[in-house]
Each structure stands twice: as C-alpha cells, then as structure tokens.
C-alpha cells in the first residue's frame, strides 16, 4: 500500500523495557554472532538512512536511528549515529547499546578506526543496508582492505520468524490500529465525511501512543487515497486502511463500513488464510485469493496488493503476489488484505495472522 509520508515523523517514542528488556537484544545479538561464525565473518556493519530507517538495525539496536551499527565476534556492539550529536542524549535513552556516539559526515572513517581499535585490520566484513544507507558506497571505498560480503539475506532470515516479545508488540500495534478504525467508523456513522473519518482514525492512534500512522480511504471517489485536506464529501460507504507503528512494530487494519453485500473480499481473504501454512509460497496465497475474486477485479486487487510479512517494516517478505517464490515458515506474521469491485459494489477486508504448524490463526490483540 502506498501512502504519504507524515509531517510528524515520530509520535510517542520510548523504550518500553518491560516489553523489550536488554536480555531480548542479547539473545538477538547472540544469534547474529553465531551466523557470523558460520559465515566466517570478523565483523558486521549494518547501515541505516535517517529518512528510511533500517529494520535490521532496529532489530539489534532497538531504535531505527540513522547511522551504522558495528558488530564484532567478541565484545559489545557500537552504534554510530549520522547526526551531529545534538540528539545523542535522547537517542541513548532509546537503545541498550552503551557505546553510542555521533559520527556525522565521518561515518566511514569512524567505522574504520573502530575496527582497528578492536584489532581487526583486515579480514571478512559483512555489510547490511546497501538499499537504505547513503554512505554505503563511501564505506565500501574506505574498507577496501577488507573482504566485503553482503549479509542482507542472512539478516532477513534471522528476522523473518517473530520472537514471542515481537508478537506482543505487533499485537499492541494491532489493538491501536483496531481502535483507530473503530474511531473512524464512529465518525462516519455519525454523519461525518470520509476525510473526517480518516482524521479521526489518526487522532485516536496518536492519542493511544502510536509512534507512526499511515492511512488511506475513499475520500472523493472509489479509489483509496491519503488525507490531502479537509473535505465534506461523503461516500456511500467507508473503505479504510489504517496502519500503526508501536515501538517500531507495525500492524494494519482494512475494512468496509457498512459491510459490502456478498462479501467477495472477505471470501477471498478467507481463502488466503486457509492457504497460509508452512511450506506454502506467496504465489499459493495469491492464487487462492484470485480464484475467489471476479476476473474483472483481479487487476485492481493486485494493484492495491494482497499483503505479505509485517513487523519492523510495514511490508517485508514473504510477499503475497503471483509468481512469488517466498516460502512461508512457522512463526511468521502476515498482513493479508483484498480489495474487490464487482457490479459497482466495492469491498475491502484484511487480517493479521500468525503462521503456525497447523496453519494460520488470527493474531491476538494486546
């Protein structure tokens, strides 16, 4: 789903230590170091752009700040932020990593110096974040004495299966998103416009400690669009997509209010849920949905997307689309959704599920 970047980039931002105590990150770090040993890596650098924060960095550091995280086989990790240090005091309250410093425009030299201080003057270094970090190319140039290897795929595999505390965070985000959607429905049922319903959803999410919010609705026609300004236009129904970030973890809700007669979207959604089990591919789920979708509406459904994995990123593997070879595994969390238009009737439905041994089950609210 494509939505606009908000002006308010971060709402309620904090480190909930009861949910994610330091030992949670210690276990994640241990898993990364074990993979580094298997790959014979002496160090690992995870890069992140401040405007497109890295989920990989957030998974280890607890906060998706711009910069780079250095991990070596021995010792504790070190975080280098890409700002000038003005926000360093605040950032240190959001991460468990003790060695956090500002590198600014000296990111690559700072990493090189840190490697040498740790006695790593050569050897194999894994890199993560080529797609999101602006300093990535410069880093490769300065680290030319090292054997550089891509580690993105390995990190994706480590993050794909959600840990118990991650499920709690996603469940908390889902509760906020569900309550936000209910606020939108109330505003619409009380005679408000579709735009005012979308505003009500964001307001409810922000007041309920959402760190970020994304939303789409049928504001002035049948297409889903982000909020672009006040409007008194009221459609015959409300189609809403609301996504919420809580503590870095995303969850989303898709609905039609009042429910569309026939429920073709819901039937297609149910078919995907039945197909979601370990070993199934993204294509398997897509075909299950399309078989329940009117042929004339298939292109529309695919243009809005059928969903995929969700967690520290709003959209992550496995991706649900035709010809997708992404394979589902136990403990993955999927956001599934379908938009169907048939005989001038439009319906929109979605659900978050956890993939288990016996199939998929609806994710619990927290």
C-alpha positions in Angstrom: 0.0 0.0 0.0 1.4 3.4 -1.0 0.7 6.2 1.4 2.1 9.7 2.1 5.0 10.3 4.5 3.6 12.2 7.5 4.9 15.6 8.5 5.1 14.3 12.1 7.7 11.6 11.6 7.6 10.3 15.1 4.8 10.3 17.7 5.1 8.5 21.0 8.8 7.4 21.1 10.2 5.5 24.1 11.9 2.3 25.1 9.4 0.0 26.9 11.9 -2.1 28.9 9.2 -4.4 30.3 8.4 -5.4 26.7 11.9 -5.4 25.4 14.4 -5.9 28.3 18.2 -5.9 27.4 18.3 -9.7 27.5 16.0 -9.7 24.5 18.6 -7.9 22.4 21.4 -10.0 23.9 19.7 -13.1 22.5 19.3 -11.5 19.1 22.9 -10.4 19.2 23.9 -14.0 20.0 22.0 -15.3 17.0 23.7 -12.8 14.7 27.2 -13.6 16.1 26.5 -17.3 15.6 25.6 -16.7 12.0 28.8 -14.6 11.6 30.9 -17.5 12.9 29.2 -19.8 10.4 29.9 -17.4 7.6 33.5 -16.8 8.9 33.0 -13.0 9.3 35.2 -11.0 11.6 32.8 -8.0 11.7 29.4 -6.9 10.6 28.3 -3.3 9.7 24.5 -2.5 9.5 23.9 0.8 7.8 20.7 2.9 8.1 19.5 6.1 6.4 17.7 8.5 8.8 14.9 9.0 6.3 14.5 5.3 5.5 15.4 3.6 8.8 16.7 0.0 8.7 14.6 -2.7 10.3 17.8 -4.8 10.6 19.4 -2.1 12.7 16.3 -1.6 14.8 16.1 -5.4 15.4 19.5 -5.3 17.1 19.7 -1.7 18.4 16.1 -1.3 19.5 15.8 2.1 17.7 16.0 2.7 13.9 18.2 5.8 14.0 20.2 6.8 11.0 23.8 5.7 11.1 25.7 2.4 11.4 26.0 -0.5 13.9 29.3 -2.3 14.2 29.2 -5.9 15.5 32.3 -8.0 16.0 32.6 -11.6 17.1 33.9 -10.6 20.5 32.8 -7.7 22.6 29.8 -5.4 22.6 28.4 -3.7 19.5 29.0 0.0 18.8 26.5 2.5 17.4 27.5 5.5 15.3 24.7 8.0 14.6 24.7 10.0 11.4 23.7 13.3 13.0 25.9 16.0 14.6 25.3 14.8 18.1 22.5 17.2 19.2 20.1 14.3 19.6 22.6 11.9 21.2 21.3 12.3 24.7 17.8 11.4 23.6 19.0 8.6 21.4 20.9 6.9 24.2 17.7 6.6 26.2 16.2 4.5 23.3 18.9 1.9 22.8 20.5 -0.7 25.0 23.9 -0.2 23.4 26.3 1.6 25.7 28.8 2.6 23.1 26.8 5.1 21.1 28.4 8.1 19.5 27.8 10.7 16.8 29.8 10.2 13.6 28.0 12.7 11.3 29.8 13.0 8.0 32.7 10.9 9.2 30.8 7.7 9.3 33.1 5.6 7.2 36.4 6.8 8.8 34.8 6.3 12.3 34.0 2.7 11.4 37.5 2.1 10.1 39.0 3.5 13.3 36.7 1.4 15.4 37.6 -1.8 13.5 41.3 -1.1 14.0 40.8 -0.3 17.8 39.3 -3.8 18.1 42.3 -5.4 16.4 40.6 -6.0 13.1 42.9 -4.6 10.5 41.9 -7.0 7.7 39.6 -9.9 7.2 36.0 -10.5 6.2 33.3 -7.9 7.0 29.6 -8.4 6.3 27.5 -5.4 5.1 23.8 -4.8 5.5 21.9 -1.8 4.2 23.0 -1.2 0.6 19.5 -0.1 -0.4 18.9 2.4 2.5 22.2 4.0 3.5 23.6 6.9 1.6 27.1 6.4 3.0 27.2 2.8 1.8 29.3 3.5 -1.3 31.8 5.7 0.6 32.1 2.9 3.2 33.0 0.3 0.6 35.8 2.6 -0.7 37.4 3.2 2.7 37.1 -0.5 3.7 38.9 -1.7 0.5 41.5 -3.6 2.6 38.7 -5.9 3.8 36.8 -8.7 2.2 33.3 -7.3 2.0 30.3 -9.6 1.8 26.6 -8.9 1.6 24.8 -10.1 4.8 21.3 -8.7 4.0 19.8 -12.1 3.2 21.2 -13.7 6.4 19.7 -10.9 8.5 16.3 -11.2 6.7 16.3 -14.9 7.6 17.1 -14.2 11.2 14.3 -11.6 11.5 11.6 -13.5 9.5 10.3 -15.6 12.3 8.9 -13.4 15.0 10.0 -13.9 18.6 7.5 -14.0 21.5 8.1 -10.4 22.5 7.8 -9.3 18.9 4.4 -10.9 18.7 3.4 -8.9 21.8 4.5 -5.7 20.2 2.7 -6.4 16.9 -0.4 -7.3 19.0 -0.2 -4.0 20.8 0.1 -2.2 17.4 -2.9 -4.2 16.1 -5.0 -3.1 19.1 -4.2 0.5 18.5 -5.0 0.2 14.7 -8.3 -1.6 15.5 -9.3 1.1 17.9 -8.4 3.7 15.4 -10.5 2.0 12.7 -13.4 2.0 15.2 -13.0 5.7 15.8 -13.2 6.2 12.0 -16.4 4.2 11.8 -18.0 6.2 14.6 -17.1 9.4 12.9 -18.6 8.2 9.6 -21.7 6.6 11.2 -22.4 10.0 12.9 -22.6 11.7 9.6 -19.0 12.8 9.0 -17.2 12.8 5.7 -14.8 10.1 4.7 -11.9 12.6 5.2 -13.1 13.4 8.7 -13.2 9.6 9.4 -9.6 9.2 8.3 -8.6 12.2 10.6 -10.5 10.5 13.5 -8.5 7.3 12.9 -5.1 9.1 13.1 -6.1 11.2 16.1 -7.2 8.0 18.0 -3.9 6.2 17.1 -1.7 9.2 18.1 -3.5 9.6 21.4 -3.1 5.8 22.0 0.7 6.1 21.8 1.3 5.2 18.2 4.7 6.2 17.0 3.6 6.5 13.4 0.4 6.3 11.5 -0.4 5.7 7.8 -3.9 5.8 6.4 -5.9 5.6 3.1 -9.6 6.0 2.5 -12.1 6.5 -0.4 -12.1 10.3 0.2 -13.7 11.6 -3.0 -14.3 8.6 -5.2 -13.9 4.9 -5.3 -10.0 4.9 -5.1 -8.2 4.8 -1.8 -6.1 7.9 -1.2 -4.2 9.5 1.7 -5.6 12.6 3.5 -4.9 15.7 1.4 -7.0 18.3 3.2 -10.5 19.0 4.7 -13.4 17.7 2.6 -17.1 17.4 3.2 -17.5 14.6 0.6 -19.3 11.7 2.0 -19.4 8.4 0.0 -22.0 5.6 0.3 -19.5 3.6 2.3 -16.2 3.9 4.1 -13.2 2.0 2.8 -10.4 2.4 5.2 -6.8 1.1 5.6 -5.1 2.2 8.8 -1.5 1.2 9.8 0.1 1.8 13.1 3.7 1.7 14.4 4.1 0.9 18.1 7.6 0.6 19.5 8.9 0.1 15.9 6.4 -2.7 15.1 3.6 -2.3 12.6 0.1 -3.7 12.3 -2.7 -2.7 9.9 -6.4 -2.9 9.5 -8.6 -2.9 6.3 -12.3 -2.6 6.4 -15.6 -1.7 4.7 -18.3 0.1 6.6 -21.1 -0.8 6.3 -20.1 -4.3 5.2 -20.5 -4.9 1.4 -23.3 -7.2 0.4 -21.9 -10.5 -0.8 -18.6 -10.1 1.0 -16.4 -11.1 -2.0 -13.3 -9.5 -0.4 -13.9 -11.5 2.8 -14.3 -14.7 0.9 -11.0 -14.1 -0.9 -9.3 -13.2 2.3 -10.6 -16.4 4.0 -9.1 -18.4 1.1 -5.7 -16.9 1.7 -5.9 -17.6 5.4 -6.7 -21.3 4.6 -3.7 -21.5 2.2 -1.3 -19.9 4.7 0.8 -22.7 6.2 4.5 -23.6 6.5 5.8 -24.5 3.0 3.3 -22.6 1.1 4.6 -19.8 -1.3 3.5 -16.3 -1.8 2.1 -17.4 -5.2 0.0 -20.1 -3.5 -1.8 -17.5 -1.4 -2.2 -15.1 -4.3 -3.8 -17.7 -6.4 -6.1 -18.7 -3.6 -7.3 -15.1 -3.4 -7.6 -14.6 -7.2 -9.7 -17.7 -7.5 -12.3 -16.1 -5.3 -12.0 -12.7 -7.0 -14.1 -11.7 -10.0 -11.9 -11.7 -13.1 -12.6 -8.1 -13.9 -11.5 -7.1 -10.4 -8.2 -9.1 -10.3 -6.0 -6.3 -11.7 -7.5 -3.9 -9.1 -6.9 -6.3 -6.2 -3.3 -6.8 -7.3 -2.7 -3.0 -7.8 -3.5 -2.5 -4.1 -1.6 -5.6 -3.1 -2.5 -8.8 -1.3 -0.2 -8.2 1.6 2.8 -10.1 3.0 5.0 -10.2 6.0 4.8 -7.4 8.6 6.9 -6.5 11.7 9.6 -3.9 12.0 8.8 -3.0 8.4 5.3 -2.3 7.1 6.0 -4.5 4.2 8.5 -7.4 4.3 9.0 -10.9 3.0 7.2 -13.1 2.3 5.4 -11.1 -0.4 1.9 -12.3 -1.5 1.7 -11.9 -5.2 1.6 -14.1 -8.4 4.9 -15.9 -9.1 6.3 -15.1 -5.7 8.6 -18.0 -4.6 8.8 -16.6 -1.0 8.1 -19.6 1.3 6.1 -19.3 4.5 7.5 -20.6 7.7 6.2 -21.2 11.2 6.2 -18.0 13.5 5.9 -15.6 10.6 3.3 -12.8 10.9 1.3 -11.9 7.7 -0.9 -9.0 6.9 -3.4 -10.1 4.3 -5.9 -7.9 2.5 -8.1 -7.9 -0.5 -10.0 -5.1 -2.3 -12.7 -6.3 -4.7 -15.0 -4.3 -7.0 -18.0 -6.1 -8.6 -21.2 -4.7 -10.1 -20.5 -1.2 -8.7 -20.0 -2.7 -5.2 -16.6 -2.4 -3.6 -15.5 -4.3 -0.5 -12.2 -4.2 1.4 -11.1 -6.7 4.0 -7.9 -7.5 5.9 -6.5 -9.6 8.7 -3.2 -10.2 10.6 -2.3 -13.9 11.1 0.5 -15.8 12.7 1.6 -18.9 10.7 1.7 -22.0 12.9 2.3 -25.7 12.4 -1.3 -26.4 11.6 -1.9 -23.2 9.5 -2.6 -19.6 10.2 -4.5 -18.1 13.1 -5.7 -14.6 13.7 -3.2 -12.6 15.7 -4.4 -11.7 19.2 -4.9 -8.1 20.3 -2.6 -7.0 23.2 
